[in-house]
């Protein structure tokens, strides 16, 4: 008997993790190439609350940080976007 296991190729860019450390929203992005994306924090109604423009995403893992300011506890969406793609991930702020 032989078993062939395949793993999907994770090429491109993906949001690996988004979490709240108490004062800062942290976003970990994995990429197989260098790119530039805008990073936005969006509430559940779709309103953009904060944007960091032209954030460099390096090959490998990039750690992006965004100050929470006075945002209320709750569910939000982190969006990475450029002219070629849009990535989103839900994040719970405490």
DALIN-V758733 format. One line per field, one symbol per residue. ss: DSSP state (H for helix, E for strand, C for the rest). phi: phi as a letter, one per 30 degrees, with the letter a starting at -180 (. if undefined). A space follows every 50 residues. Layout:
# DALIN-V758733
ss = ???
phi = ???
This chain:
# DALIN-V758733
ss = CCCCCCCCCCCCEEEEEEEECCCEEEEEEEECCCEEEEEEEECCCCCEEE EEEEEEECCEEEEEEEECCCCCCEEEEEEEECCCCEEEEEEEEC
phi = .bbccbcddcdjbbddabaccjbbdcbcbcbcadabbdcbcbdddjddca bcdhddcdejccccbbddicdddkcbbcbcbbdcabbbadbccc
